[in-house]
């Protein structure tokens, strides 16, 4: 478990192939200086493509792009300054139903497409990095585009992203367009649409599981779909999110807020590393971290970059049980004055600056001397905070964020079905059903204390039984602040109960059983979940 050690002066100012795994193989040759080039090739074909083969393809892409380092569980790409030219690019070989094949070149430091090859011809973006022209596709007839690879340039030459269908048929057609394009015959504008298809269906889908899920759904439905505003806001803010996450103080963004959009275009702000964000991000572009103050001596992620920049610490609220905030009782900032839960978050919290606390990434706040966790026995406004043995209860879960409103989401699981609340034999249970944005039973509120609650009745919580036995059924019960009601969305797609170490599982991979159980993590698809924003 990753931990941050801080001094508690709490103004909380800084508190594939068609039916299997994609084939990969190294390319071995030498550049003009006699250096061995170590480019890897990842293959994908649209012939018989499935949701599973597409996901395996993207996972292979992520695997070759990551540096091996993590930031808040999210894989981080390599620092450009550490990548030698012979390792700078990943080759992505694509083929389609017509038997045509092209090869895209992707920069391993940012996942940007820089060039492509079709037969004996190669084409390079105007802003392709220097190592591209000197190392990629030797022996081919070369053409340099007059435009850059960014969205602004591509949309000027083609059409806006929101007007371009994404799906396997569009992907297949883009391969054909690339293969037959000739600089002497066709205009550059004819390529823009195909570039936008590839960019969104490969690097953007590798960056965001939300985009992967949307495209994957179109494959299942054998259809195409237009990008929504949520997708575009993620694409436009990947760099900002990457920097904010890596430069955060124990998950709190440093005096910055990233504004994202829901599918309907409404805005919401992100100011900390939330569990829903962690589960949605596939990979981060490398960013230099900010220096921590002496009060925030980090014990995590300190090994992958020594180049850090000083920055002032953020001031932020601490939310806990039932979404209430840690608050100075009576507004009296005296030594020994109690801290309480309160519905209004307008007072800063101060504690003895000589006391060190451990802020865990799972939301626990621990006194390292006693090993006790910051807790509250009651979820009512005015309840005092105390210290207790850490049982990973929701009464011991905290989130540093100025967003007090729970994040309301659909939770998509096995076979693109949605988690739904239902009643059977006088018991409130959860199971999977076809996703329906009009069904409030499929809307869930993710609270700061780690609880998952039905949007229509937020006094109830998703729970497992007190025996914590594998195979136990997951159900809905009154929120009691117990260990059985605290869940953690992981970057691997699982929803983990912190106390028993088991994850939510679609029983026997059969949604028709209408049972969700807790089970040891297996990595199988029946244990993969993704919280998605819904239209307001």
C-alpha positions in Angstrom: 0.0 0.0 0.0 1.4 3.4 -0.9 1.6 5.9 1.9 2.3 9.6 2.3 3.8 10.8 5.6 2.8 14.3 6.5 2.9 16.6 9.5 -0.6 17.4 10.6 -0.9 21.1 10.5 -4.2 20.7 9.0 -5.3 23.7 7.2 -5.3 20.8 4.7 -3.0 23.0 2.8 -1.0 20.5 1.4 -3.8 17.6 4.6 -4.3 -8.2 -31.5 -5.2 -10.5 -33.6 -8.8 -11.2 -34.4 -9.4 -13.9 -31.9 -6.6 -13.7 -29.4 -3.7 -11.7 -28.0 -2.3 -9.1 -30.4 1.0 -10.3 -31.9 4.0 -8.4 -30.9 7.6 -8.7 -32.2 10.7 -6.7 -32.2 12.2 -5.0 -35.3 15.9 -5.3 -35.5 18.0 -3.2 -37.8 20.5 -0.3 -37.5 20.2 3.4 -38.0 22.7 5.5 -39.9 25.1 5.6 -37.0 25.3 1.8 -36.7 23.1 1.7 -33.6 20.7 -1.2 -33.2 17.0 0.0 -33.5 14.8 -1.8 -31.0 11.3 -1.0 -32.3 8.4 -3.3 -31.3 5.6 -4.1 -33.7 2.0 -4.6 -32.4 -0.4 -6.1 -34.8 -4.2 -5.7 -35.2 -6.7 -6.8 -37.8 -10.3 -5.8 -38.4 -11.0 -9.3 -39.7 -13.2 -11.0 -37.1 -12.4 -8.2 -34.6 -14.2 -8.4 -31.3 -14.5 -6.3 -28.2 -12.0 -8.7 -26.6 -9.4 -8.5 -29.3 -9.7 -4.7 -29.5 -9.2 -4.5 -25.7 -6.2 -6.9 -25.8 -4.7 -4.7 -28.6 -5.0 -1.6 -26.5 -3.6 -3.3 -23.4 -0.6 -4.4 -25.5 -0.2 -0.7 -26.6 -0.3 0.4 -22.9 2.2 -2.3 -22.0 4.8 -1.1 -24.5 4.3 2.6 -23.6 4.6 2.4 -19.8 7.9 3.1 -18.1 7.1 0.6 -15.3 6.4 3.5 -12.9 3.0 4.3 -11.4 1.4 7.4 -10.1 -1.6 6.6 -7.9 -1.7 3.2 -9.5 -1.8 4.6 -13.0 1.0 3.6 -15.4 3.3 6.5 -16.4 5.1 6.8 -19.7 8.8 7.2 -20.1 10.6 10.5 -19.6 11.6 11.8 -23.0 15.1 12.7 -21.8 15.8 9.1 -20.9 14.6 7.5 -24.2 17.4 6.8 -26.7 16.5 7.3 -30.4 16.7 3.5 -31.1 13.8 3.0 -28.7 11.7 6.1 -29.5 8.9 4.5 -31.5 6.3 1.8 -31.4 5.1 0.4 -34.7 1.5 -0.5 -35.0 0.7 -2.8 -38.0 -2.9 -2.7 -39.1 -4.7 -4.9 -41.7 -8.3 -5.1 -42.9 -10.9 -7.2 -44.7 -9.4 -6.3 -48.1 -6.1 -7.7 -47.1 -4.5 -4.3 -47.1 -1.8 -3.5 -44.5 -0.3 -0.2 -43.2 2.1 0.6 -40.3 1.6 3.5 -37.9 4.6 4.9 -36.0 3.8 6.0 -32.4 6.1 8.1 -30.2 6.6 6.1 -26.9 7.0 9.3 -24.9 3.5 10.7 -25.6 1.6 8.2 -27.7 1.3 10.7 -30.6 1.2 9.3 -34.1 4.1 10.7 -36.1 4.2 8.8 -39.4 2.8 5.9 -41.4 3.9 3.4 -44.1 1.9 1.9 -46.9 3.7 -0.5 -49.2 6.8 1.2 -50.4 5.7 4.7 -49.4 6.0 6.6 -46.1 4.4 9.8 -44.8 5.5 12.1 -41.9 3.6 14.8 -40.0 5.2 18.2 -40.2 5.9 18.2 -36.5 7.3 14.7 -36.3 10.3 14.6 -34.0 13.8 14.5 -35.5 14.5 10.8 -34.8 11.4 9.9 -36.9 12.8 11.1 -40.2 16.2 9.6 -39.6 15.1 6.2 -38.3 11.6 5.2 -39.5 10.8 3.4 -42.7 14.1 3.4 -44.5 14.1 2.5 -48.2 10.6 3.9 -48.8 9.5 6.8 -51.0 9.0 9.6 -48.4 6.4 12.4 -48.2 6.2 15.1 -45.6 2.8 16.5 -44.8 2.4 20.3 -44.6 0.3 20.0 -41.4 1.0 19.1 -37.7 -0.6 16.2 -35.8 -2.7 18.1 -33.4 -6.4 18.3 -33.4 -6.6 21.9 -34.4 -4.7 21.3 -37.7 -6.5 18.1 -38.5 -9.9 19.5 -37.9 -9.1 22.5 -40.1 -8.3 20.1 -43.0 -11.1 17.7 -42.4 -14.1 17.8 -40.1 -14.7 18.2 -36.4 -14.2 15.1 -34.2 -17.8 15.2 -33.1 -18.9 14.6 -36.7 -16.7 11.6 -37.3 -18.0 8.1 -36.7 -15.9 5.7 -34.6 -16.2 1.9 -34.9 -14.6 -1.0 -36.6 -16.1 -0.2 -40.0 -14.7 3.3 -39.9 -11.3 1.8 -38.7 -11.4 -0.6 -41.7 -12.1 2.1 -44.1 -9.4 4.3 -42.7 -6.8 1.6 -43.4 -8.0 1.5 -47.1 -7.8 5.3 -47.3 -4.2 5.3 -46.0 -3.1 2.5 -48.2 -4.3 4.0 -51.5 -3.4 7.7 -50.7 -0.9 9.2 -53.1 0.6 12.6 -52.7 0.6 13.3 -56.5 -3.1 12.4 -56.9 -4.9 13.1 -53.6 -5.1 16.2 -51.4 -3.9 16.1 -47.8 -7.4 17.0 -46.6 -8.7 13.6 -47.6 -6.5 12.0 -44.9 -7.6 14.2 -42.0 -10.8 12.2 -41.3 -8.9 8.9 -41.3 -6.2 10.3 -39.0 -8.8 11.4 -36.5 -10.3 7.9 -36.6 -7.0 6.3 -35.8 -5.9 8.8 -33.2 -9.1 8.4 -31.2 -9.4 4.6 -31.6 -5.8 3.8 -30.7 -3.8 6.3 -28.5 -6.9 8.1 -27.0 -8.6 4.8 -26.2 -5.3 3.6 -24.7 -5.2 6.7 -22.5 -8.9 6.5 -21.4 -10.9 3.4 -20.6 -14.0 5.5 -21.1 -13.2 5.9 -24.7 -12.2 2.3 -25.0 -15.5 1.2 -23.6 -17.5 3.5 -25.9 -15.7 2.1 -29.0 -15.9 -1.4 -27.7 -19.6 -1.1 -27.4 -19.9 -0.1 -31.0 -18.0 -3.3 -32.0 -20.4 -5.4 -30.0 -23.4 -3.6 -31.7 -21.7 -3.8 -35.1 -22.3 -0.1 -35.4 -20.5 3.3 -35.4 -21.0 6.1 -32.9 -20.1 9.8 -32.7 -17.8 11.0 -29.9 -19.6 12.8 -27.2 -18.5 15.9 -25.3 -17.2 13.8 -22.4 -14.8 12.0 -24.7 -13.6 15.2 -26.3 -13.0 16.9 -22.9 -10.9 13.9 -21.8 -8.9 14.0 -25.1 -8.3 17.7 -24.7 -7.2 17.4 -21.0 -5.0 14.3 -20.9 -1.9 16.4 -20.5 -3.4 18.5 -17.8 -4.7 15.5 -15.9 -1.3 13.8 -16.2 0.5 16.7 -14.8 -2.0 17.4 -12.0 -2.0 13.8 -10.9 1.8 13.4 -10.8 2.3 16.8 -9.2 -0.4 16.4 -6.6 0.2 16.5 -2.9 -1.1 13.1 -1.6 -3.7 13.2 -4.4 -4.7 16.9 -4.0 -4.0 18.9 -7.2 -1.6 21.8 -6.6 -3.6 25.0 -6.8 -5.2 23.8 -10.1 -8.5 22.4 -11.2 -9.2 20.5 -14.4 -12.6 21.1 -15.9 -14.2 18.2 -17.7 -17.5 17.7 -19.4 -20.3 15.1 -19.0 -21.8 13.5 -22.2 -24.5 16.2 -22.3 -21.9 19.0 -22.2 -22.3 20.1 -18.6 -19.1 20.9 -16.8 -17.6 19.5 -13.6 -14.3 20.2 -11.9 -11.7 17.8 -10.8 -9.3 18.9 -8.0 -7.9 15.6 -6.6 -7.2 12.0 -7.6 -10.5 10.3 -7.2 -11.1 6.5 -7.4 -13.3 7.0 -10.5 -10.4 8.9 -12.2 -7.9 6.2 -11.4 -10.1 3.4 -12.9 -10.7 5.4 -16.1 -7.1 6.4 -16.9 -5.1 3.9 -18.8 -1.7 5.7 -18.9 -0.2 9.1 -18.1 2.3 11.2 -20.0 5.4 11.8 -17.9 5.4 15.1 -16.0 8.0 16.5 -13.6 6.7 16.6 -10.0 6.6 19.6 -7.7 8.6 19.7 -4.5 6.8 18.7 -1.4 7.1 20.9 1.7 8.6 19.6 4.8 5.1 18.9 6.1 4.5 16.6 3.1 7.4 14.3 2.8 6.3 11.8 0.2 7.3 8.2 0.4 5.7 7.4 -3.0 6.7 7.9 -6.6 9.9 9.5 -5.5 12.2 7.2 -7.6 11.3 8.0 -11.2 12.2 11.7 -11.4 14.7 13.8 -9.5 13.7 17.0 -11.3 11.1 18.6 -9.1 9.9 22.1 -9.0 8.8 24.1 -5.9 5.1 25.1 -5.7 2.9 26.3 -2.9 0.7 23.8 -1.2 -3.1 23.7 -1.9 -5.8 24.4 0.6 -8.5 21.8 0.4 -11.4 20.3 2.4 -11.5 16.8 3.9 -14.7 14.8 3.3 -15.5 11.7 5.1 -18.5 9.7 6.3 -21.8 10.5 4.5 -19.9 13.2 2.6 -19.6 15.5 5.6 -16.4 17.6 6.2 -13.8 17.6 9.0 -14.5 20.9 10.8 -13.1 22.9 13.7 -15.7 22.7 16.4 -17.2 26.1 17.3 -14.5 27.7 15.0 -12.1 27.8 18.0 -8.5 27.2 16.8 -7.2 26.3 20.3 -4.8 23.4 21.2 -6.9 20.4 22.0 -10.1 21.7 20.5 -12.1 18.8 19.0 -12.6 18.2 15.3 -16.1 17.3 14.1 -18.1 16.3 11.1 -20.0 19.2 9.6 -22.3 19.8 6.7 -20.7 23.2 5.9 -17.0 23.1 4.8 -15.9 26.7 5.5 -13.5 26.2 8.4 -9.9 25.0 8.2 -8.7 22.2 10.4 -5.5 22.6 12.4 -3.7 20.1 14.5 -0.4 19.8 16.3 2.3 20.5 13.8 4.6 18.1 15.7 2.3 15.1 15.0 3.0 13.0 11.9 0.2 11.3 10.0 0.2 8.7 7.2 -2.3 9.5 4.5 -2.9 6.2 2.6 -4.0 6.1 -1.0 -7.0 4.0 0.0 -8.4 7.0 2.0 -7.2 6.0 5.5 -5.5 8.5 7.7 -3.2 6.8 10.3 -1.3 7.9 13.4 2.1 6.1 12.9 2.8 6.0 16.6 -0.4 4.3 17.7 -1.3 2.8 14.3 -4.8 4.0 14.9 -7.0 5.5 12.1 -8.9 8.7 12.1 -12.5 7.7 12.6 -16.0 8.8 13.4 -18.6 6.6 15.2 -21.5 8.6 13.9 -22.3 10.0 10.5 -24.3 12.9 11.8 -23.4 16.5 11.7 -21.6 17.6 14.8 -20.0 14.1 15.5 -16.5 14.3 17.0 -13.6 12.6 15.3 -11.6 10.0 17.2 -8.9 7.4 16.7 -9.7 3.7 16.4 -8.2 0.4 15.1 -8.2 0.5 11.3 -10.9 -1.8 10.1 -11.1 -0.2 6.7 -14.6 0.9 7.5 -16.4 3.6 5.6 -16.4 5.5 8.9 -12.6 5.7 8.5 -12.6 6.7 4.8 -11.6 10.2 3.8 -11.1 12.2 0.6 -9.3 15.5 0.2 -11.3 17.5 -2.4 -13.3 20.7 -2.6 -16.0 18.7 -4.4 -18.4 17.6 -1.7 -21.1 16.4 -4.0 -20.8 12.6 -4.6 -19.8 11.6 -8.2 -22.9 10.1 -9.8 -22.2 7.4 -12.3 -23.2 4.3 -14.2 -21.1 1.3 -13.3 -20.5 -0.8 -16.5 -19.4 -4.4 -16.0 -19.3 -7.8 -17.7 -20.6 -7.8 -21.3 -21.1 -4.0 -21.2 -24.0 -4.5 -18.8 -24.8 -2.0 -16.1 -25.0 -2.5 -12.3 -28.6 -2.1 -11.2 -30.4 -2.2 -7.9 -33.3 -4.7 -7.7 -35.6 -6.4 -5.3 -35.9 -10.2 -5.0 -37.6 -12.1 -2.2 -37.8 -9.0 0.0 -34.0 -8.4 -0.4 -32.4 -5.5 -2.1 -29.7 -6.9 -4.3 -27.5 -5.8 -7.2 -27.0 -7.5 -10.6 -26.4 -6.6 -14.2 -28.9 -5.4 -16.8 -28.9 -3.7 -20.2 -27.7 -0.2 -19.7 -30.6 2.4 -19.8 -29.8 6.0 -19.1 -33.4 6.6 -18.0 -33.3 4.1 -15.2 -32.4 5.7 -11.9 -31.9 2.2 -10.5 -28.6 2.2 -12.6 -27.3 5.5 -11.2 -24.8 5.3 -8.3 -23.4 7.9 -6.0 -19.7 7.4 -5.1 -19.1 9.0 -1.7 -15.8 10.3 -0.2 -16.0 7.6 2.5 -15.7 4.8 0.0 -19.3 3.8 0.0 -21.4 3.2 -3.2 -25.0 4.3 -2.8 -28.1 4.2 -5.0 -28.7 7.6 -6.4 -32.4 7.3 -5.5 -31.8 6.5 -1.8 -28.5 7.6 -0.5 -29.1 6.3 3.0 -28.5 2.9 1.6 -25.1 1.3 0.7 -23.8 -1.5 -1.4 -22.7 -4.1 1.2 -21.3 -7.6 1.7 -22.0 -9.7 4.8 -20.0 -9.6 8.0 -18.5 -13.1 7.5 -16.5 -11.9 4.5 -16.5 -15.3 2.9 -15.7 -15.7 -0.8 -18.9 -16.3 -2.7 -21.0 -14.2 -0.4 -23.6 -12.2 -2.2 -23.5 -8.4 -2.6 -26.6 -6.6 -1.5 -28.1 -3.2 -0.5 -28.3 -2.3 3.2 -28.6 0.8 5.4 -25.4 2.8 5.6 -23.8 2.0 8.9 -20.2 3.1 8.3 -19.0 -0.6 8.4 -16.1 -2.3 6.7 -18.5 -4.2 4.5 -19.6 -0.9 2.9 -16.2 0.5 1.9 -15.1 -0.1 -1.6 -12.1 1.0 -3.7 -12.1 1.3 -7.5 -8.7 0.0 -8.7 -6.8 0.8 -11.9 -7.0 -2.8 -12.9 -10.8 -2.5 -13.2 -11.7 -4.3 -10.0 -13.9 -3.0 -7.1 -12.1 -4.0 -3.9 -13.4 -4.4 -0.4 -10.5 -3.2 1.6 -11.3 -5.2 4.7 -11.6 -8.7 3.3 -9.4 -8.2 0.1 -12.1 -9.6 -2.1 -13.6 -8.0 -5.3 -17.0 -7.7 -6.8 -17.6 -10.6 -9.2 -20.4 -11.6 -11.6 -21.2 -15.1 -10.3 -20.0 -17.8 -12.7 -19.7 -15.1 -15.4 -23.4 -15.5 -15.9 -25.5 -12.3 -15.7 -28.7 -14.3 -15.9 -28.1 -15.6 -12.4 -28.6 -12.0 -11.2 -26.0 -12.2 -8.5 -22.9 -10.2 -7.7 -20.6 -11.9 -5.2 -17.3 -11.2 -3.6 -14.4 -13.3 -4.8 -10.6 -13.4 -4.9 -9.2 -11.3 -7.8 -8.6 -13.4 -10.9 -8.1 -10.8 -13.6 -11.1 -12.2 -15.5 -13.6 -10.0 -17.3 -16.4 -10.8 -14.9 -14.5 -8.8 -12.3 -13.9 -5.7 -14.4 -16.0 -2.5 -13.8 -15.9 1.0 -15.1 -17.7 4.1 -13.6 -19.0 6.3 -16.4 -20.5 9.8 -16.2 -24.1 10.2 -17.0 -26.1 13.0 -18.6 -27.5 15.4 -16.1 
